[in-house]
Amino acid sequence: MTQLVRRLEREGLVHRAADDHDGRAVRVAVTDAGRALLAERRRLRRERLTELLGTLSPGELRDLTRIAGEFLPLLRRLLQSEAGE
């Protein structure tokens, strides 16, 4: 984790600061450049997903929507139970 934070800090995507309440801890915050990169990546991911979904027929898109509606609540429940352990 430390190496990852160092790399992100070198790239100007995060900065570290001492924790005011715990001298052993360090706070890591995303910089403006980091937020801009995240926004750009999200935009590219949305564009790609829109492009992929555009290749589906209306029936396939309906099926995908129905399946996702059934699958996602189950996945959320599994993830919540895993986090609670």
Beta strands, then each sheet from edge to edge (+ up, - down):
strand 1: 14-18
strand 2: 26-30
sheet 1: 1+ 2-
end
